[in-house]
Amino acid sequence: MDFLRPASWQEALAAKAEYPTAVPIAGGTDLMVEINFDHRRPDALLDLNRITELREWETGRQTVRLGASVPYSRIMEHLRAELPGLAQAAHTVASPQIRNRGGVGGNLGTASPAGDAHPALLASGARIEAVSVRGTRMIDVDDFYLGVKRNALAPDELIRAVHLPKATGPQAFAKVGTRNAMVIAVCAFGLALHPDRRTVRTGIGSAAPTPVRARVAEDFLTAALADGGHWDSGRPPAPSVAAEFARLVAGAANPIDDVRGTAAYRRHALGVLARRTLGWTWQAYREQDRSPACA
Amino acid sequence: MTDTTARPRTDGGVVAPAGGAVGTARTRLEGRDKVTGAARYAADVPFDGLAHGWLVLSTVARGRITSMDTAAVLGMPGVLGVVHHGNAPRLHPAGLFGPDGQLQLLQDDRVPHVGRPVALVVARTPQQARAGAAALTVTYAQEPHDTVFRAGHPAGRPAPAAPARPDADLGDVEAEIAAAPVVVDQRYTTPEEHHSAMEPHASMARWEDGRLEVVDSNQGSFMVARVLATLFGLDQEIVRVRAEHVGGGFGSKGVGPQLVLAVMAATLLRRPVRVALTRRQVFSTTGLRPATEQRLRLASDSTGRLRAIDHATAAFTSTIQEYVERNTEASNVMYAADAIRTRTTVVPLDLPTPGWMRGPGAAAGSFALESAMDELAQAVGVDPVELRLRNEPSAGPVSGLPFSSRNLAACLREGARRFGWADRDPRPGTRREGRWLLGTGVACGSYGAGALPSTAAITARADGSYTVSVGAADIGTGARTALALVAADALGVPPESVRMRIADSRLGAAWFAGGSKGTASWSWAVTAAAADLRERLASVDRVPPDGVTGRGDTTDAIGALGKQERQSYGAQFAEVAVDTGTGEVRVRRMLGMFAAGRIVNPLTARSQLVGGMTMGLSMALHEEGARDEALGALVNSDFAGYHISAHADVPDIEADWVEDVDDSNPSGIKGVGEVGIAGTAAAIANAVWHATGVRHRALPVRLDRVLESGFPAAR
C-alpha cells in the first residue's frame, strides 16, 4: 500500500488525478477501522493532514465554508450559533478523541448512512465543494449520496469544503443508540426551520441505504405551517399535524433489521424523534425575537 | 527501621496487631507507573531476537482440516515458520482444574467451533506475521453444526455435581408448590457475554539455558506455570512465568491460547516468540459467559414466607470441554424455605468453551432468582426489601451449616435508608417526569468466600525494609497494595518499609486471582510468614547483611477449617428512567451495600465493588454476543458492535459496606471482586418494571424490547 503525502492542496489534486484509486485519509477515524478489519485494502492512501487549509473555516454573510477536515470538536466550540444542527450532531459523534480527529469531509467521503453529520447537512441544505485538477464544482447535498457508501465524487475529485447556509431559524438533531455515547446510530433525525423562506427541511440517518430527506413530510409541514399562519402567530402546530409529520417521516425511511435494532423499531423511533425535534425547534422559534422586521 | 525486634509479638503468632494500615485508603503502589506509561505489560517487554506469532482461526463451526498451504506462506517476507497440527509439539492432558480440552491446541485436524486456533504464523515483525496469517489458505471438510442454544435442546444433560455443592433436594418442592397460595413460575434468559478486559491477552516465551521463561498476562503465574509444565511434559522447576502488570482479566486470563502457542513456537524455532491477540481474537478464543435459560418457581404463604424455591438452569458448553455455569448457588444460600430444589443442565454445542466471567454462576443466577423475588413481592403485595428480610435464614438453608458471618439484613436496611426506599410507592408505571417514566428496584446477591492454600515469604533487610514475596496476581484489583498493608500491620511496621514481589511463579505455590479468594488466600499466607519472621528476628541481635526470611504456608491451617457457609453478601438499589417514546433505559443512580468481611483498602475495595456494579449495569442493558446461525460465528466481535456501558451510561454509583466480622479466617477477608455484579442486573430490571409495569425476563433490557413489549402498559 502506497502512502502519498502531498504538501499542498495543488499537490493533493495532482496526486488524486494520477492515482484515482488512492483513498483520502484525514482524521482516519472511519477509514482506519475499515483497514484494520480488512474490509478494504486500498492501493494507496492519500494523506491530507499536511494541508492546513482543510482544517479552517470562513464565515460569510450567508454561509459558512467549512473545511473538510475541521474537527467536530471545533464545530461544537465555534460554530454553534451559525450551524446549530451540525454542532448538535457533532456532540453525539463517538468520543472526545474521535471528535478531535474526525471531520465532515470524512463522513461525506465514506458516505455511510450511519454518519452522524448527514442529517444536519441535509436539513440545512449544504453544498459540497468538490475539486479536481479539472476545476471546482458544487454538489448539492441532495445529489451527493448515491448508494450504500457511494457518493457523487468523480475518481479524481477531493472534498475541499462544505458550504452550509447560516441558520436562520432553530435546528435540532436527535439520535437513538443502544447506549448513551460511543454508539452507531440506530436511527437519527435532523430538522431545520427556515423562517426566511418559511420552509422546513429534514434529514434521516441510519434508516435507509443512504441518508435521505423526508420530502413528503417537509412539504406537508411547510404547507401546514403556512396554512395555519404559524410563522406569524408562533402558535405551535396542532398535535394532529405533529403526528402526521411524524408518520410521514417514519414512512420516508427504508430501514433494515440488524443487530442494533429492528426495522419496525427504527420507523417508530424516527417518528418519535420527528415529533420531538419539531416540538423543540418550534419552542425555540417562539422564544426568539420575532419582531416583524426579522420574522 | 532497624529495631523491628523490639516490637511486640503478635497474638498467637497469626493475628496481626492493629497497625492501622489495613482499613486506611491508599493509592496503588504501581499507580504512578501505570498512569505515566512506565508500567510494562506483557506485550511491552522487549527481548533480543523476538519473533512474533499471529493466530489463524477456524472459519467453520464444525469439521476437519483437509489441507493447509504452508509453503506459500513460508516464502513470504520475514516469515520464520508456521505451527500447525502437523508439526506442533504433542501435549499432555492438563488444565487449571483437571484436563482442559481447550488447551489441546493444534493436536489434530478437528475443528470444534468458529474461532479455534488452527495455526500460528511466526515472523520477524507482527506485520509480517499478520500478512502471513492472512495469506494462509486452510481448507476444511465442513460438517453440519449446531450453535443455537435452548434449555430443551436434546443434547442437554445433567451437569456433574459441584464437589462442595451438590444439587439441592430439601423437602418436597412439588407438594409445597401445590399447597401454597402464591406461586411465581417464570423463565429468565441471559445471553452470551464477553469479559472485555482492557488489555488483550499476550504472552512471550523463550528458552534460555534449558529453562522456559514466560512473560504473560494472567491471573496466577504459579498455577499457569504448573499447567504449562504438565502440558509440555516439563519439570516445573525449569518453567518460570511472570505477569507483573495485568490490564484486567475478569476470569479470562488463565492459560491462554496465545501462551500455549507461543511456547510451541519458541520450542520449534528456538527463539523468543511473542503472541499478542487482537481484540477480535480475544472475543473468539479466550472464553465467555454462556447464555443461560433458567426456570424459577417460588411458592410462598400469603405473608411472603417462602415455602419452596425450585431453580433449574441450563447453559451451553463446547464439545471439547465441559464448563458448568453454576447459576443455582444463590438459591442454596440466600433465603430460608421449606423446600429447595436446584438442577443444572449443560448443553454441548459447536461453540467456544465458556469460562469463569466475573461472578460466574452468580451474575446470571441472581438475575433469575432476584427477578423472581421481585415478582413474588408484587404477587404477595409485600415490599421487596421486607420480603427478603422475612426470609432471612439463620443457617445454610440447604446445608444446615452455620454462616461464618452474614449481614445481608444490615445491607438491606442501611441501603434502604440511604437510598430513600421508605417513600417508595409500590405501584408500577405511575411516576412520570416529562417523557420519562421513573422506577426503583432492589435485588440481593452473594458470592462464595474463603481462602485456598498459598505460600509467602518475607525477608527483613538490614536497612529496615521488608520484602514480601508471594505468588499473587494484581489484575487491576489493587492486590499488590492490599498485601503491603496486610504485611505492614502483621509486621507492625509502616507500609512504606514494605516492598512487594508478586506475579512470579518462582515465588512459590499460591492461589490465583479468582473466585474472589485471591486477597484472602495471599493475606493469610503473608500473615503467617510475618509471624514466622518475627519469631526468627526475636532470636537474632541484628539483621545480617543477607537478611532474615520468614515463611508461611496455609495448607494445613485451611485443611483444618471447619465446614461453614462462607459468602459475601450485598443489596443493590437502582433508579431508572425509561423514555416513553424510544424505550431507552437510563440508570439514574445506584447504591450497593455490601457485607464482605474486613475491608483492607477502602479505596480499591470501593473501586472493585463499583466496577462490579458497572459491569452488572452493562449486563442489564447492553451486553449481548450475537451469533450467526448459518455460520456459527460471533457477529459483533468488536467494541463497535459488542456494547459495554460507556461513561455516559454510568450514573452516580455508590458502594459502601456494613460491619461483617468473619472469624473463620485470621485475615477476616472475604473478597470483593465478584459480589458487586451479583444482583445488579435484577435490581435494574426490577426498576424497569416499577417504571413501566412491564417485566423484562430476557437480558439485556434493550430499547427495542422495552418498546415492543407493549410498553408503556400502565400509561
Interface residues (C-beta under 8 A of the other chain):
Chain A: V33 F37 D38 V176 T178 R179 N180 A181 M182 V183 I184 V186 V259 G261 T262 A264 Y265 H268 A269 V272 L273 R275 R276
Chain B: A134 R280 R435 G581 T582 G583 E584 R586 L621 H622 A626 V635 N636 D638 A640 G641 H643 S645 A646 H647 A648 D649 R702 L703 D704 L707 E708
